[in-house]
Amino acid sequence: MPEDEFWRTVRLYLDPFVLFKSITIGPPSARTEALQYNRRHRAVLLTYVRRWAAIAALCAGAMVPLGALAKAEPILCIPIVGLELGFSAAVCMLLVSAAVYVVLGLDDSDRDFAFSACRPGGTIAAPRYSKTPGADMAKLAFLGLGVMGYPMAGHLLKKGGHDVTVYNRTTAKAQQWAKEYGGKSAPTPREAARDCDFVMMCVGNDNDVRSVVHGENGALAGMKKGAILVDHTTASASLAKELYEEAKKRGLGFIDAPVSGGQAGAVNGQLGIMCGGESAVFERAKPVIDVYAKLASLIGGPGCGQLTKMVNQICIVGLAQALAEALAFAKRNNLDLEKVIGVISKGAAQSWQMENRWKPMSELKAEGFGFAIEWMRKDMGICFAQAKSSDASLPVAALVDQFYARLEARGGKRWDSTAALIQLLLKD
């Protein structure tokens, strides 16, 4: 922000009528923009306050030794008095700065936001998103409130401090979320996405994505130019490229951003998020995505996020089957599994599956937790289709998928896709 805007900022905050009008008049979206605009100005003013405070503190500390020096050397009295007058003026500025700080009600969050708005050299940078969660408020929509989307949307509001509107095919679920988190719900994707800066989505499959995005009541119909659509659904790479092209035609940004970490990762805000799209669009979306991410990384262009998720799922099914076979072998040979895992988990065999699933696998438990077999089979179907189109071979994954089919036939569609595999080795 240019230096000549400093006094305009002072006037904005010392004139109650201007502040009241900017916050209370106009539709909700206008009030949100006014509050955000005011917050940026307030942060800039705070940087000036802090500068004056630091200078005044140094000056005040220097007055005492200078006074003593004037008494000892009368000849230096006149220049020292001049310096003391200057120091006194600085102290007065300190008092004025303190008064402004109190009048404006500035706090630590404004301080952090001010730091993020300033370059190291002290000049004011153009407004940008702070890395501090909640430092910038954006207007968001979240579409899809399943076991992943429900807590993810909650993080955006509670942890991120954003203005969040949700949509879910089951209206009662959206209303429940709004009541629990204090956000808003909308009857259609279009209404949820209206005037939003970002639209996040986490639904079931390719067809679900298309039903939520396209059509008269789809999200694209309600999004303003320049907004960004972020799809957290695990879907096909071809769909990601399709959505990217459609968004580009409408002047929108698009990021395919499937997640890994399961329900626990969503609840704890510790998801691994693999992204595909344009770098500039990703950089704009990343501060929002980071609210529920342990790590969010741009892998490449459109579709690369989905391709990376396929790699992730191929790894998981192979590891899960290997762990099931190893634990079944250990049990057949009467080994103490806790001692075995205690040793091998510290070596090359260690994995997330071993750390988090060995216990329920040893107890033949697979219900009521984890990533369901039917979801994993859906993901593997996407992998097999992509493998066919790219002439890749997935022999182990294909074999494990057959094991999953057998577990589904036993009524295990909702069983955890890792913990359940050992049952074919010990119960058969």
Secondary structure as GFF3:
##gff-version 3
##sequence-region A 1 428
A	DSSP	three_ten_helix	3	5	.	.	.	ID=ss1
A	DSSP	alpha_helix	6	14	.	.	.	ID=ss2
A	DSSP	alpha_helix	16	24	.	.	.	ID=ss3
A	DSSP	alpha_helix	28	72	.	.	.	ID=ss4
A	DSSP	three_ten_helix	74	76	.	.	.	ID=ss5
A	DSSP	alpha_helix	77	104	.	.	.	ID=ss6
A	DSSP	alpha_helix	108	117	.	.	.	ID=ss7
A	DSSP	beta_strand	139	143	.	.	.	ID=ss8
A	DSSP	alpha_helix	149	158	.	.	.	ID=ss9
A	DSSP	beta_strand	163	167	.	.	.	ID=ss10
A	DSSP	alpha_helix	171	181	.	.	.	ID=ss11
A	DSSP	beta_strand	184	185	.	.	.	ID=ss12
A	DSSP	alpha_helix	189	193	.	.	.	ID=ss13
A	DSSP	beta_strand	198	201	.	.	.	ID=ss14
A	DSSP	alpha_helix	206	213	.	.	.	ID=ss15
A	DSSP	alpha_helix	219	222	.	.	.	ID=ss16
A	DSSP	beta_strand	228	231	.	.	.	ID=ss17
A	DSSP	alpha_helix	237	249	.	.	.	ID=ss18
A	DSSP	beta_strand	253	256	.	.	.	ID=ss19
A	DSSP	beta_strand	259	260	.	.	.	ID=ss20
A	DSSP	alpha_helix	262	268	.	.	.	ID=ss21
A	DSSP	beta_strand	271	276	.	.	.	ID=ss22
A	DSSP	alpha_helix	279	289	.	.	.	ID=ss23
A	DSSP	three_ten_helix	290	292	.	.	.	ID=ss24
A	DSSP	beta_strand	293	300	.	.	.	ID=ss25
A	DSSP	alpha_helix	304	332	.	.	.	ID=ss26
A	DSSP	alpha_helix	337	344	.	.	.	ID=ss27
A	DSSP	alpha_helix	352	362	.	.	.	ID=ss28
A	DSSP	alpha_helix	373	390	.	.	.	ID=ss29
A	DSSP	alpha_helix	395	409	.	.	.	ID=ss30
A	DSSP	three_ten_helix	419	422	.	.	.	ID=ss31
A	DSSP	alpha_helix	423	426	.	.	.	ID=ss32
###
